[in-house]
Amino acid sequence: MLKKRIINVISLTFLLSVCLVVNAPAKSKKDLQNKQDKPEPVYVEDVKMLCDFETAEDIKPDKIFVEIEEVKDPQNFKVELSKEYVTSGKSSLKMTFPTDAPYPGIHFINLPKDWSQYDKVQLDIYNSQDEILETFLAVADEDAGFTEKSYFGTNKFRCSTNIRLQPGKNTLEWELAGLLVHDRSREVEWSKIKRVAFGCNNPPAGAVIYIDNFRLTKTVLKETDKEKKENKKTANKSKGPKAALVLDVAKGEMPGAISDNSMATLSADYEKEIGLALKITLAHRDADKPWGWVGANKINRSWSGFDVIKFDAYNPYESSLALSFVIRDMPASAGKPFNKGFVLQPGKNQVEIVLIDAKAEDGREMSFKSPESWSFSAAGEVIKQPKTFYVSNIRLETGE
């Protein structure tokens, strides 16, 4: 009798399961088609031209002011349109630098003032020399302290970047998010740009470069044909993730804060794995100061609004390597830093340091509005013998 009941229960369970499967709503062809037709989001660059150097109007004195205050013989400094090394339109700007000025350059006067809706400023540059040239791009907003004697505002309220031009083609790419003025008291007001300058630091006699396609760019979501027809203007509403380089290793930028006995050099040892990288060797200073670090001080960019720091790394050893990423938001004498440990496994690694709700070693909440310094660090037995690792693509990012 019991056996018969068990058989009946099993039979009933089987029939119910069959009914559930049979009666389950099948996905329609339309549902499947919609899923297949839904494209992955595609991000593209939206460009606003600042100056394309196409006609004589673009280089009139009310558009471009040639900085000649420190030039003994202004005739040696030539700025003219050229048909050579053009990257946009039909002309470029040829700059022949004088031999008797430390920082010869040009000031852009009547450019569009509002840069706030864009992520980057870019400029194509051709270096016709056989050597590296040191150039600069500087901006000053309307609050930069302009006076009759200070045509470009007060130095502490400007913001600038240096560019090492390799021989041949180069593209300057400057990420705008969070950039601070020189004294780090505030962020640049990107909606009120008043002056822009570009020039060369101590150029060799008669050095010639060509510039073109001076532009602002931003990443936007590409519209589909349907959205264009419906005029939804999706591209202006949806932006991709925001990012900014902490250190542009790929272009040769180097850290400026290195402890005694530690080293940092550019290396292509593992270029296939992580690209051109910073080769870092950390070592003890001495027995009573068992730590080492490599990083940068006086950061010129606010990190507020970014969620994470990411970087690619390579560990050349057969065992794991324990390290730390340290951020200070105030001088060491004023408070403890944020200190986040991470472990590099042998070979290639991708590391992510979360900044959201980050706390210093003493438990206080970190402020990333004006970071004081950052560094890769290790201490104790880890670097009793010098340890080497490689990092590249060090960047700040937000989420989607």
N, C-alpha and C positions, 0 to 999 in steps of 0.2 A: 504493500500500500504506500509506504514511504517512498519507495523507488518510483512509483507511478506519479506521485505528487511532484517529485523533483524533475521528472521528465516533462511534466505539464508546465512547470514554472520556466524551465529552460526554453521550451517551445514558445511560450507567451512572450518571454523577453526577446527572443529572436524576431518574432513577428512585429513587436513594437519597434524594434530598431530598424527593421526593414521599412515600416511605415514612415518613421521619422526621416529616413534617407529619401524615400520616394516623395514625401510631401515637403521636403526642404525646398525653399524657393530657389530656383536655378537662376544664375546670373544671366541676364538677357544679353543678346548680341550688342545691344546699344551700350550696356554697362561696360562690357569688355572693350568695345570700340573706343568709348570715352577714355578708359584707362590707358589704352594704347596711344590715343591721340594726344594725351596731355604731355606736353613737352617739358623737359627739364629747364629751369630758368637759365637764361643766357645773359651774362653781363657784358656790356660794351662801354667804350669810353665816349663821353660827351665832351666836346672841345670848344673852348672860347678863345679866339685868337686875340692876343694882346698887341702883337706887331709882327707883320710878315715881310717888311722891308721890300715892298714892291715898287714904290714910286718915290720920286724926289720929295713928295709931300710927307712921307714917313720919316724923313731925316732932317726936316726943317728945324730951326732953333726952338720953335714952340713945341716940338715933339721930342727931340733928343738934344740934350745939352752936353757938350764935350767938356770933360773936367780937365782944365788946363792951368789951374791955380799954381801947381807945383812944377809945371813944365817950363823950362827956360826958353825953349824954342818951339812954340806951338805948331809951327809949320811941319814939324816932324811927326805930328800926330794926325793921321789921316783916317777919316771915316767916310766910306763911299759905297754905293751900290755895286754889286758884282753879279756876273752870270755864272760864277764858279761855285761849286759845292752847295747847290741849291737843294733844299729838302721839301720846300713848299712854294708853290707859285713859280715865278720866273726869275726872281732875284734873291740874293742874300746880302748881308752887310759885311763888308770887308773892313777890318780894323788893323791899321798899321801902327804899332805902338812906338812912342818916342824912346830915346835912350837916356833921358835925363830926369825921369820922374819915378818915384817908388810905387805909386798906385794909380797909374793912368786908367781912365775908364769913361763911360758915358752914363748920363742920368736920363731916364725916361720920365717925362714930365706929365703928359696928359693921357696916361693909360686909364682904362676903366678902373674905377675906385673900389668897386665891390667884388672881392674875391671869395666871399664867405660861403658861396654855394659850391665851391670846388675843392678837390682833394690835394691836387699837386700843381706846381708850376714847372714847366719843362721848356728847355731851350736846346736846339741842335747846334753843335759847335764843331768846327773843323780846325784842328791845330796843324798848320803847315810846317811846323818846326820838326826837327828830328829828336827833340828832347821834350820832357814833361814840362808843362807850364802850370803855374799856380794862379788860378783865377778866383774871383769872388762874385757873389750876387748878394745884394743887400736891399732891404725894404725899410721904409719908414711910414708909419701911419700918421694920421692927423694930430695925434697926441704925443708926437715925438719931440716936442719942444723946439719948434722952428723959431729962429730969430733972423735978423738981417745979417748977422755974422755966421749963422749956422744954416746954410742952404739945405743941408740934408738932415736937419734936426740934431738933437743931442745924442752923442754916441751911446750913452747908456740906455736910450730908448729905441735904438735901432735893432734890427735882427738881420743876421747875415749867415751865409754858409760859404765854405771854401771848396773849390773843385780842382782836382788834379787832372789836367787834360793830357791824355796820352796822345802821341803823334797820330794824326788821322782823325777819324770820326769819333765823336763823343756826344752823349746826350745828358745834359744836366736834368736831374729829376729831384725836386725838393718837395717833400711831403709837408703840408701846411698844418695839419692837426696838432694843436697844443704847443706850437712854437712860442718861446718866450723872448722878450726883449733882452738886450745884453745884460742888464743888471738883475734879471730874473724876477723883477717885481710884479710883472703882469704878462698876460698873453698878448700877442699882436692882435690888433683890431682889424681883422681881414675885410671888414665892410667899409673901412676908411683908409685905404692905401693912398698915400700922397706922392711918394717918391720911390723910384726903383733905380738901382745902380748896378752896372756890370763892368768889371775891369780885370786887370792883371796885376799880380804882385811882383814887382821888380822884374819886368820882362827883359830878355836879352835884346841887344841892339837890333832894331828894325823887325822885331817879331810880328808875324802876320797871322791872324785868325779870321775865320768867317763864322757868322752866326745867322740863324734863320729859325722861322717857325716858333716864335716866342708865344707860349700858349698856357692856358689853364685847362686842366682836365679833371673829370670826375667819373666814377664808375656808376653806371645806371643799369636798370633792368631793361633789356631789349623788348620792344613792343612786338606782339604778334600781329599778323595781318588783320585778324578779327578786331583786336584792340585799336588798331589804327583806324579802321572803318567806324568803330563806335566812338572814336575820339576820347578814349579814356585817359590818355596822357599818363600811362603807367610809368613811363621812364622818369618822370619828374617826381614821382611819389615813392619809388622803391629804389633804395641804394643797396649795394652789396656790403659785405663786411668792411669795417674801417681798419686800416693797418698803417703802421709807421715803423721804419727801421730804427733800431736803437743804435746800431753801428753798421755802417755800410762796408762790410768786409770785402764784398765783391769788387768795390771800386778803390780798395786799398786804404780805407779809413782804419786807423789804429787806436787802441785804448791809450789813455794818457796817464793812468795811475797804476803803477806796477811796484810791488814790494821788493825789497832787497832779496837777491838770489832767485827771484822769479823772472820769467822771460815771456815775451809775446812776439811772434813773427808771423808774416804771411806765409802760407804753405799750400802747395798743390799735391801733397802726399796722398790725400784721399779725395781728389777732385771728382772722380767718378761717383763716389758715394755721397759727398755733401758739398761739392763745388770748392771754389777757392775758400780757404778757411784760416781762422786764427789758430796758430799752433801755440798752446799755452803750456808752460812748464812751471809748476808750483813747487817751492822748496822752503824749508825752514830758514828763518833769518839766523837764529841761534837757539840754544837749548832753552833759554828762559822766555823766548818769544816764538813759540812753535806754530807759526801760521804763515800763509802766503796768499797773495791775491793779485788779480789782474782786472782792471775795470776803468771807469771814467768818473771824473769829478765835475761839479758845476754843470749839470745837464741843462741844455738849452730848450727843452721841450717839456710841457706839462704832460703827465701821464694820466691825469684825470679823464675819466670816460672810457679808458681801455680796461678790458677784462683780464687779459692774460699777457704774459711774456712767453714767447716760444723761440726755440732755437734748435738747429740740427747739430748733432755732436757725433764724434767718433772716438771710441776707446780702443787704442791699439794693443791693449794687454789681453791676456787669456782669462783674467779674473775681473770682477766688477770693481768700479772705482767710485767711492763715496765723496761727494763734493757739496758745496753750498752756493746758493745765489743770494747775495746780500744787497739790500737797498737801504740807504739812509735818506730820511726826509728832513734831517737837521744835522748840524755838526756833531761829531762824536762826543764832544764835551757836553752837549745839551740833552742827549737821550740815546736810548738803545735803537739798533736797527731792526729791520725785518730780515730774518735769516731762515731761508727755506732750503732744507737738504734735498738732494736728489742723487740717484745712483745711475751711473752709466754702465750698462752691460757691455761685454766685449762686442766690438763692431759698431755699426751704425745705430744711433739713437735719435729720437725726437722727444724733446723735453718741453713741458708746459708748466709754467709757474702762475698760479692763480692769484690775481691782485684783489679780487672782490673780497671785502671784509678782512683784508690782510691786517695782521697785528704785529707790533714790534715785540721784541723779546721781553719787555716789561709789561706786556698786555694792553698797551694803549693802541688805539686805532691809527693806522698809518694814513698820512695825507700825501697824495701823489700830485698835488697841484704844482709843486716846484721841487722835484727830487734833488737831493744834494749829491748823491753818488750811487753807483751800482758796481758790483764786482763778482767775479767767480772766485771762490775761496775754498781753502781746506786748512786743516790744522791737525796737530798731534801725530800719531803714528802713520796716518795716511800719507803724509809727505815727509816722513823722516828721511826717506830716500826720494829724490826728485821724481815727480810724476808728470807725465805729458798727456794731454788730450787735445782734441780739435773741436772748434765750434764755428758755425756759420749761420747766416740768415737770422740774426738776432733781431726780433721784431716784437712790437706791441700789436695786439689785435683786440677787436670787439667780437661779440657773437654775431649771428645772422641778423 
